[in-house]
Amino acid sequence: MSTPQGTPPNALTVRLPQLLEAMRSVGSGLELRSTLERICETAAELTGARYAAIGVVDEDGDGLADFVFRGTGEETARRIGRLPDGHRGLLGALIRDPEPVRLTDLTADPRSCGLPEHHPPMRTFLGLPIRVQGEVFGNLYLTDKRGGGPFGDDDLDTARVLATEAGIAVGNARLYEAAQQRERWIDGSVAVTTALLSDGDADDALQVVAEQARRLSRSTAGIVLLTAEEGGLEIAAVAADTPSDALGRVVPPDNEIVAELLDGQAVFVEDAGTDPRMADSLARGYGPIMMVPLQSYGRVLGGLVTPRARGERPFTRTERALAVQFASQAALALMMAETQRDRERLAVYQDRDRIARDLHDLVIQRLFTTGMTLESAQRRSVVPEVRDGVGTAVGELDTTIQEIRAAIFAIQQDPAEAPAGLRTRVLREINMAAVPLGFRPSHRFVGPVDTAVGELTGKNLVAALREALSNAFRHAGASRIAVVVDATATLPDGRPGVRLTVVDDGVGIPEGGRRSGLNNLRRRAESLGGGSWHGPGTGEGGGGTTIVWQAPH
């Protein structure tokens, strides 16, 4: 280290008013980032440095978690690229040995590893630690003193005073930020619990979980995974700036990270692009990833994944702890919602049994008796027109009896016993909807529905059909519904696909009404690379609604 020339004894005294004002300015805010920026600006101004920076030491104490700088323009910073990580060079030396360093030519120091391409030239250097409650928080770096001279003793004394005041300001800002951060996560947990325990759509509630996790962790995306029937984890909700095609994808149980999540362990990845466990091509596009299990009382329901973009800072210990608590609260809310739905499902099953008994014991018997009476009247009639009309009525009654029997079979069947064929699953949904609707929707299949449509697309198509029929029953007041499944459709981009069309003659979609059902349909379709839209139906004057949902095979 070179020794600078001495400075006049009254230099620091002359600076004292500026220093006092700077100390007041540094301690005037509570936001950590803005506090660090003010420290850089103030230190550069008082010492005459052209460039100033603060490197925030990471939790492990062997690198930099953040780097705040002043003097380098945005365009120059963009050309330089990635910020220093503090693992080597002079910055790394200051982390390992947090003592003040003054250099007249940093390029000649053996600890310097050289400046990156596009970095502005720097020679003089002053660096010293910033301590918060006795522990090193980071280092203050000042370079390239204006006028070309070295940093003197008065510059070092000024920087020391600033570093001491900065430590107090940073300590206050960290406490404030920690309190704000915990408050945000608590509010997010309340929002998730409210969404999961409301009477709304389950997909909407899971989307709230994904969105809150993304917002609270300040990540690029929020992903909810639930345990799949065939093992592994299924992506149930994705919150991101752009539509994702990952919705509905199942990550197999032999995946190392999935196995850890299912075992109730949290997984934290520093860089997905270099971690050998991240074999998935989608995951490799991210940087730090936080994956925590959705578990409560020892039961694992799935996982919560929050990735950040490449080059962004890793998750801190506090963020990891808060995410684990958030996921645990979300899992408890999921379990409570599941119990609530089980009670509601049991009540529905009991009501179905009663309806089935009434249909069989009362309605069918009355229809059968009426048919026998009409047949007797038909035999006694001598008028041909009357005999033909009565015969037609008897045939309609027979058809009605068969449809009621099919409806009885449908409402008595356990929904978990879903047949494998898409055609059969569609018919089952139609038969299920016939009971609350009071009539059976018509249906038509086009093309090789069972063989052409893949399992993932088929599962989402059945869910879309269920949503459309549910909307028709709850809101449309329709008297006719037609369902068409076309496996020969061609998507706008030329790919072969399947198109579901559900048309009714009800009241249509009112202006300003809820759109959660339509949003679910659109989200499901877009996750597969398809689309969904709605238009007028088959009622008078274009009344009613037509819903179209399509996706590639």
TORLUMKOL-726656 format. One record per residue (C-alpha): residue in three letters; chain; x, y, z. Coordinates in pm, whole numbers, plus 50000, padded with zeros to 5 digits. Layout:
# residues N
- ALA	A	X	Y	Z
...
This chain:
# residues 553
- MET	A	50000	50000	50000
- SER	A	50145	50339	49912
- THR	A	50160	50618	50169
- PRO	A	49996	50945	50056
- GLN	A	50136	51290	50133
- GLY	A	50009	51452	50452
- THR	A	49723	51698	50442
- PRO	A	49677	52028	50621
- PRO	A	49562	51974	50979
- ASN	A	49250	52183	50935
- ALA	A	49122	52004	50622
- LEU	A	48877	51783	50811
- THR	A	48767	52079	51020
- VAL	A	48684	52271	50703
- ARG	A	48475	51974	50585
- LEU	A	48291	51939	50917
- PRO	A	47972	52129	50818
- GLN	A	47949	51924	50499
- LEU	A	48012	51606	50694
- LEU	A	47740	51685	50950
- GLU	A	47493	51761	50672
- ALA	A	47596	51439	50496
- MET	A	47540	51238	50814
- ARG	A	47194	51389	50848
- SER	A	47117	51303	50485
- VAL	A	47246	50945	50515
- GLY	A	47024	50871	50814
- SER	A	46711	51038	50676
- GLY	A	46555	50732	50504
- LEU	A	46450	50380	50595
- GLU	A	46463	50205	50259
- LEU	A	46784	50002	50245
- ARG	A	46858	50046	49874
- SER	A	46805	50422	49877
- THR	A	47016	50446	50196
- LEU	A	47307	50271	50024
- GLU	A	47273	50498	49721
- ARG	A	47284	50808	49944
- ILE	A	47597	50677	50120
- CYS	A	47771	50631	49783
- GLU	A	47674	50977	49663
- THR	A	47775	51147	49988
- ALA	A	48110	50965	50014
- ALA	A	48201	51051	49655
- GLU	A	48111	51415	49704
- LEU	A	48309	51461	50028
- THR	A	48623	51278	49916
- GLY	A	48627	51400	49557
- ALA	A	48600	51048	49417
- ARG	A	48477	51008	49063
- TYR	A	48332	50663	49137
- ALA	A	48184	50515	49454
- ALA	A	48030	50178	49533
- ILE	A	47914	49960	49823
- GLY	A	47949	49584	49808
- VAL	A	47704	49408	50040
- VAL	A	47863	49091	50181
- ASP	A	47647	48780	50146
- GLU	A	47524	48572	50439
- ASP	A	47806	48321	50408
- GLY	A	48065	48599	50422
- ASP	A	48260	48484	50116
- GLY	A	48114	48699	49837
- LEU	A	47888	48990	49749
- ALA	A	47509	48962	49759
- ASP	A	47453	49312	49615
- PHE	A	47653	49592	49456
- VAL	A	47539	49956	49459
- PHE	A	47743	50206	49256
- ARG	A	47762	50572	49156
- GLY	A	47945	50747	48873
- THR	A	47908	50477	48608
- GLY	A	47627	50551	48363
- GLU	A	47354	50302	48280
- GLU	A	47485	50243	47928
- THR	A	47838	50175	48054
- ALA	A	47704	49944	48328
- ARG	A	47503	49756	48066
- ARG	A	47812	49705	47850
- ILE	A	48018	49586	48147
- GLY	A	47756	49321	48218
- ARG	A	47743	49114	48533
- LEU	A	47821	49287	48863
- PRO	A	48124	49173	49066
- ASP	A	48065	48879	49299
- GLY	A	48357	48948	49535
- HIS	A	48500	48598	49511
- ARG	A	48839	48716	49384
- GLY	A	49055	49020	49324
- LEU	A	49080	49328	49544
- LEU	A	48712	49317	49638
- GLY	A	48751	48959	49755
- ALA	A	49060	49056	49957
- LEU	A	48862	49327	50139
- ILE	A	48596	49071	50229
- ARG	A	48852	48828	50370
- ASP	A	49049	49104	50549
- PRO	A	48806	49390	50630
- GLU	A	49063	49664	50696
- PRO	A	49102	50004	50522
- VAL	A	49306	49998	50199
- ARG	A	49452	50302	50013
- LEU	A	49625	50266	49678
- THR	A	49779	50521	49442
- ASP	A	49755	50276	49152
- LEU	A	49519	49985	49198
- THR	A	49627	49833	48865
- ALA	A	49973	49776	49010
- ASP	A	49848	49599	49322
- PRO	A	49904	49218	49308
- ARG	A	49556	49162	49456
- SER	A	49393	49332	49159
- CYS	A	49277	49098	48883
- GLY	A	49215	49372	48628
- LEU	A	48907	49560	48520
- PRO	A	48651	49395	48288
- GLU	A	48603	49505	47929
- HIS	A	48423	49839	47882
- HIS	A	48499	49936	48245
- PRO	A	48618	50300	48283
- PRO	A	48987	50334	48380
- MET	A	49057	50369	48754
- ARG	A	49384	50423	48945
- THR	A	49354	50565	49296
- PHE	A	49155	50357	49542
- LEU	A	49019	50380	49896
- GLY	A	48825	50094	50051
- LEU	A	48704	50029	50406
- PRO	A	48441	49812	50579
- ILE	A	48092	49918	50690
- ARG	A	48001	49752	51018
- VAL	A	47649	49703	51153
- GLN	A	47634	49617	51523
- GLY	A	47992	49497	51516
- GLU	A	47953	49272	51209
- VAL	A	48077	49357	50860
- PHE	A	47778	49446	50643
- GLY	A	47978	49542	50336
- ASN	A	48261	49755	50203
- LEU	A	48271	50113	50077
- TYR	A	48486	50160	49764
- LEU	A	48604	50500	49637
- THR	A	48813	50526	49320
- ASP	A	48973	50777	49084
- LYS	A	49011	51091	49298
- ARG	A	48947	51403	49098
- GLY	A	49262	51598	49021
- GLY	A	49468	51281	48988
- GLY	A	49611	51283	49340
- PRO	A	49586	51001	49593
- PHE	A	49327	50977	49870
- GLY	A	49471	51146	50181
- ASP	A	49435	51095	50555
- ASP	A	49147	51342	50566
- ASP	A	48967	51137	50298
- LEU	A	49018	50824	50506
- ASP	A	48895	50998	50823
- THR	A	48591	51133	50639
- ALA	A	48515	50792	50495
- ARG	A	48547	50633	50840
- VAL	A	48299	50879	50990
- LEU	A	48063	50812	50701
- ALA	A	48107	50436	50736
- THR	A	48020	50456	51106
- GLU	A	47708	50661	51036
- ALA	A	47628	50434	50744
- GLY	A	47640	50133	50977
- ILE	A	47376	50293	51201
- ALA	A	47160	50392	50903
- VAL	A	47192	50048	50744
- GLY	A	47102	49880	51073
- ASN	A	46784	50088	51099
- ALA	A	46700	50028	50734
- ARG	A	46749	49651	50771
- LEU	A	46518	49640	51074
- TYR	A	46256	49842	50888
- GLU	A	46288	49630	50574
- ALA	A	46265	49305	50776
- ALA	A	45948	49428	50946
- GLN	A	45798	49536	50614
- GLN	A	45896	49205	50454
- ARG	A	45733	48999	50729
- GLU	A	45420	49212	50711
- ARG	A	45397	49153	50334
- TRP	A	45431	48776	50376
- ILE	A	45167	48773	50651
- ASP	A	44927	48971	50432
- GLY	A	44999	48730	50146
- SER	A	44921	48431	50370
- VAL	A	44589	48589	50469
- ALA	A	44500	48648	50103
- VAL	A	44584	48286	50016
- THR	A	44382	48146	50309
- THR	A	44084	48362	50216
- ALA	A	44100	48251	49852
- LEU	A	44133	47880	49935
- LEU	A	43848	47879	50188
- SER	A	43608	48085	49979
- ASP	A	43337	47929	49768
- GLY	A	43519	48027	49449
- ASP	A	43680	47811	49187
- ALA	A	43967	47588	49309
- ASP	A	44182	47678	49006
- ASP	A	44140	48047	49085
- ALA	A	44248	47985	49445
- LEU	A	44564	47801	49335
- GLN	A	44638	48086	49094
- VAL	A	44622	48326	49391
- VAL	A	44881	48110	49571
- ALA	A	45113	48124	49269
- GLU	A	45069	48500	49221
- GLN	A	45123	48581	49589
- ALA	A	45435	48361	49606
- ARG	A	45577	48533	49298
- ARG	A	45503	48882	49432
- LEU	A	45627	48823	49785
- SER	A	45952	48654	49682
- ARG	A	46008	48908	49403
- SER	A	46060	48628	49156
- THR	A	46011	48592	48784
- ALA	A	45737	48331	48828
- GLY	A	45532	48152	49090
- ILE	A	45449	47784	49036
- VAL	A	45222	47555	49239
- LEU	A	45272	47179	49209
- LEU	A	45032	46922	49355
- THR	A	45083	46549	49400
- ALA	A	44978	46358	49088
- GLU	A	44771	46037	49093
- GLU	A	45038	45850	48897
- GLY	A	45313	45979	49129
- GLY	A	45535	46282	49108
- LEU	A	45413	46641	49103
- GLU	A	45174	46807	48857
- ILE	A	45201	47177	48774
- ALA	A	44861	47308	48886
- ALA	A	44908	47688	48860
- VAL	A	45161	47924	48703
- ALA	A	45191	48299	48756
- ALA	A	45424	48467	48505
- ASP	A	45433	48763	48266
- THR	A	45377	48537	47964
- PRO	A	45149	48231	47924
- SER	A	45323	47907	48016
- ASP	A	45286	47574	47841
- ALA	A	45388	47394	48162
- LEU	A	45039	47386	48315
- GLY	A	44929	47025	48362
- ARG	A	45279	46881	48311
- VAL	A	45375	46603	48553
- VAL	A	45732	46588	48688
- PRO	A	45804	46217	48755
- PRO	A	45876	46092	49109
- ASP	A	46223	45967	49014
- ASN	A	46337	46329	48973
- GLU	A	46585	46402	49253
- ILE	A	46433	46736	49350
- VAL	A	46075	46603	49336
- ALA	A	46179	46321	49568
- GLU	A	46319	46574	49817
- LEU	A	46004	46788	49803
- LEU	A	45780	46484	49853
- ASP	A	45999	46397	50151
- GLY	A	45918	46737	50300
- GLN	A	46255	46901	50233
- ALA	A	46307	47248	50091
- VAL	A	46545	47281	49795
- PHE	A	46740	47599	49716
- VAL	A	46937	47635	49393
- GLU	A	47189	47914	49341
- ASP	A	47195	47889	48961
- ALA	A	46963	47657	48771
- GLY	A	47180	47684	48461
- THR	A	47473	47512	48627
- ASP	A	47306	47288	48885
- PRO	A	47323	46923	48764
- ARG	A	46990	46842	48931
- MET	A	46803	47087	48706
- ALA	A	46769	46863	48401
- ASP	A	46446	47026	48283
- SER	A	46504	47263	47993
- LEU	A	46252	47514	48132
- ALA	A	46424	47531	48471
- ARG	A	46767	47585	48312
- GLY	A	46650	47922	48181
- TYR	A	46639	48060	48536
- GLY	A	46898	48163	48794
- PRO	A	46829	48118	49167
- ILE	A	46529	47895	49244
- MET	A	46352	47841	49573
- MET	A	46146	47520	49605
- VAL	A	45958	47457	49930
- PRO	A	45714	47176	50013
- LEU	A	45346	47245	50069
- GLN	A	45321	47048	50390
- SER	A	45123	47064	50712
- TYR	A	45115	46823	51005
- GLY	A	45354	46591	50825
- ARG	A	45144	46564	50509
- VAL	A	45298	46686	50182
- LEU	A	45041	46818	49932
- GLY	A	45286	46942	49671
- GLY	A	45545	47212	49627
- LEU	A	45584	47585	49569
- VAL	A	45851	47704	49323
- THR	A	45971	48064	49283
- PRO	A	46252	48112	49026
- ARG	A	46443	48431	48958
- ALA	A	46601	48536	48629
- ARG	A	46962	48455	48539
- GLY	A	47206	48688	48711
- GLU	A	46970	48797	48989
- ARG	A	47076	48769	49353
- PRO	A	47016	48444	49543
- PHE	A	46745	48418	49806
- THR	A	46848	48524	50155
- ARG	A	46802	48313	50468
- THR	A	46518	48540	50576
- GLU	A	46341	48499	50241
- ARG	A	46384	48122	50260
- ALA	A	46243	48106	50613
- LEU	A	45946	48326	50521
- ALA	A	45876	48117	50211
- VAL	A	45873	47796	50416
- GLN	A	45627	47951	50662
- PHE	A	45411	48082	50376
- ALA	A	45403	47740	50209
- SER	A	45312	47574	50540
- GLN	A	45022	47819	50587
- ALA	A	44908	47764	50228
- ALA	A	44921	47385	50280
- LEU	A	44710	47413	50596
- ALA	A	44457	47624	50406
- LEU	A	44459	47367	50124
- MET	A	44386	47088	50372
- MET	A	44104	47287	50530
- ALA	A	43961	47365	50186
- GLU	A	43987	46998	50093
- THR	A	43800	46899	50410
- GLN	A	43538	47161	50336
- ARG	A	43495	47031	49981
- ASP	A	43473	46674	50113
- ARG	A	43182	46776	50336
- GLU	A	43014	46952	50047
- ARG	A	43081	46653	49821
- LEU	A	42929	46418	50079
- ALA	A	42621	46637	50096
- VAL	A	42599	46630	49715
- TYR	A	42635	46249	49709
- GLN	A	42359	46215	49967
- ASP	A	42139	46448	49765
- ARG	A	42218	46250	49449
- ASP	A	42117	45927	49619
- ARG	A	41787	46084	49722
- ILE	A	41726	46219	49369
- ALA	A	41813	45880	49219
- ARG	A	41570	45703	49452
- ASP	A	41296	45954	49374
- LEU	A	41357	45924	49001
- HIS	A	41349	45546	49016
- ASP	A	41069	45493	49267
- LEU	A	40839	45777	49169
- VAL	A	40909	45934	48831
- ILE	A	40987	45619	48631
- GLN	A	40697	45429	48785
- ARG	A	40456	45711	48702
- LEU	A	40587	45738	48350
- PHE	A	40561	45360	48310
- THR	A	40200	45366	48440
- THR	A	40115	45655	48208
- GLY	A	40264	45464	47916
- MET	A	40055	45156	47995
- THR	A	39742	45372	48016
- LEU	A	39819	45532	47681
- GLU	A	39880	45190	47523
- SER	A	39544	45071	47653
- ALA	A	39376	45382	47513
- GLN	A	39554	45330	47182
- ARG	A	39411	44977	47147
- ARG	A	39056	45098	47216
- SER	A	39069	45391	46974
- VAL	A	38921	45345	46626
- VAL	A	39054	45674	46486
- PRO	A	39385	45617	46298
- GLU	A	39518	45966	46371
- VAL	A	39459	45920	46744
- ARG	A	39624	45576	46743
- ASP	A	39930	45718	46564
- GLY	A	39955	46017	46798
- VAL	A	39924	45802	47108
- GLY	A	40186	45561	46970
- THR	A	40426	45849	46919
- ALA	A	40368	45967	47275
- VAL	A	40432	45616	47409
- GLY	A	40762	45604	47215
- GLU	A	40867	45938	47359
- LEU	A	40789	45812	47708
- ASP	A	41007	45505	47650
- THR	A	41292	45727	47536
- THR	A	41245	45952	47840
- ILE	A	41253	45652	48073
- GLN	A	41583	45536	47918
- GLU	A	41735	45882	47954
- ILE	A	41628	45902	48318
- ARG	A	41780	45562	48384
- ALA	A	42106	45681	48223
- ALA	A	42096	45990	48443
- ILE	A	42040	45772	48753
- PHE	A	42345	45566	48659
- ALA	A	42552	45881	48605
- ILE	A	42466	46046	48938
- GLN	A	42531	45722	49128
- GLN	A	42875	45675	48972
- ASP	A	43177	45793	49171
- PRO	A	43343	46081	48981
- ALA	A	43683	45928	49060
- GLU	A	43594	45631	48840
- ALA	A	43657	45821	48518
- PRO	A	43681	45597	48211
- ALA	A	43993	45621	48002
- GLY	A	43832	45713	47668
- LEU	A	43779	46082	47596
- ARG	A	43444	46015	47428
- THR	A	43319	45829	47738
- ARG	A	43445	46102	47971
- VAL	A	43266	46368	47768
- LEU	A	42942	46166	47776
- ARG	A	42980	46122	48148
- GLU	A	43010	46500	48199
- ILE	A	42703	46555	47983
- ASN	A	42503	46297	48181
- MET	A	42619	46450	48509
- ALA	A	42507	46794	48394
- ALA	A	42164	46662	48291
- VAL	A	42046	46631	48652
- PRO	A	42085	46994	48766
- LEU	A	41994	47125	48420
- GLY	A	41670	46927	48402
- PHE	A	41747	46815	48047
- ARG	A	42027	46634	47867
- PRO	A	42249	46844	47639
- SER	A	42285	46713	47284
- HIS	A	42626	46601	47168
- ARG	A	42822	46528	46851
- PHE	A	43171	46387	46796
- VAL	A	43377	46455	46484
- GLY	A	43690	46258	46397
- PRO	A	43894	46005	46599
- VAL	A	43832	46162	46941
- ASP	A	43966	45871	47146
- THR	A	44280	45803	46943
- ALA	A	44390	46145	46815
- VAL	A	44367	46353	47134
- GLY	A	44651	46315	47387
- GLU	A	44596	46253	47756
- LEU	A	44700	46602	47875
- THR	A	44483	46780	47616
- GLY	A	44195	46540	47683
- LYS	A	44208	46601	48057
- ASN	A	44201	46977	48007
- LEU	A	43920	46948	47750
- VAL	A	43703	46756	47999
- ALA	A	43777	47020	48265
- ALA	A	43685	47295	48015
- LEU	A	43358	47114	47930
- ARG	A	43275	47083	48298
- GLU	A	43339	47456	48346
- ALA	A	43124	47550	48045
- LEU	A	42831	47328	48152
- SER	A	42858	47457	48508
- ASN	A	42841	47816	48383
- ALA	A	42538	47729	48170
- PHE	A	42358	47576	48470
- ARG	A	42445	47850	48722
- HIS	A	42412	48161	48508
- ALA	A	42258	48101	48165
- GLY	A	41906	47972	48238
- ALA	A	41925	47775	47914
- SER	A	41666	47530	47780
- ARG	A	41893	47384	47507
- ILE	A	42265	47310	47509
- ALA	A	42466	47150	47230
- VAL	A	42816	47006	47276
- VAL	A	43048	46936	46981
- VAL	A	43395	46778	47010
- ASP	A	43585	46805	46680
- ALA	A	43914	46614	46664
- THR	A	43975	46726	46302
- ALA	A	44013	47096	46381
- THR	A	44305	47301	46248
- LEU	A	44450	47572	46471
- PRO	A	44538	47920	46337
- ASP	A	44907	47827	46320
- GLY	A	44826	47521	46105
- ARG	A	44871	47255	46374
- PRO	A	44609	46981	46405
- GLY	A	44398	47011	46717
- VAL	A	44072	46942	46892
- ARG	A	43794	47199	46926
- LEU	A	43523	47195	47193
- THR	A	43210	47402	47125
- VAL	A	42932	47450	47381
- VAL	A	42628	47646	47263
- ASP	A	42320	47744	47468
- ASP	A	42007	47957	47424
- GLY	A	42021	48124	47768
- VAL	A	42051	48484	47877
- GLY	A	42408	48530	47756
- ILE	A	42698	48688	47944
- PRO	A	42595	49015	48113
- GLU	A	42812	49325	48086
- GLY	A	43034	49362	48389
- GLY	A	42962	49009	48512
- ARG	A	43221	48775	48664
- ARG	A	43469	48629	48417
- SER	A	43653	48378	48638
- GLY	A	43509	48079	48451
- LEU	A	43598	48222	48111
- ASN	A	43944	48315	48240
- ASN	A	43996	47956	48354
- LEU	A	43903	47828	48009
- ARG	A	44139	48071	47838
- ARG	A	44424	47993	48078
- ARG	A	44389	47618	48027
- ALA	A	44388	47655	47651
- GLU	A	44685	47895	47639
- SER	A	44891	47668	47864
- LEU	A	44863	47403	47591
- GLY	A	44929	47642	47303
- GLY	A	44562	47686	47211
- GLY	A	44293	47945	47279
- SER	A	43939	48006	47399
- TRP	A	43675	48267	47321
- HIS	A	43298	48322	47339
- GLY	A	43022	48466	47122
- PRO	A	42642	48479	47078
- GLY	A	42435	48163	47122
- THR	A	42126	48007	46962
- GLY	A	41857	48205	47144
- GLU	A	41628	48461	46983
- GLY	A	41819	48756	46841
- GLY	A	42153	48590	46909
- GLY	A	42075	48533	47275
- GLY	A	42270	48279	47474
- THR	A	42638	48199	47455
- THR	A	42877	48004	47237
- ILE	A	43200	47897	47405
- VAL	A	43485	47767	47192
- TRP	A	43790	47597	47344
- GLN	A	44069	47448	47133
- ALA	A	44418	47309	47177
- PRO	A	44667	47102	46978
- HIS	A	44635	46724	47001
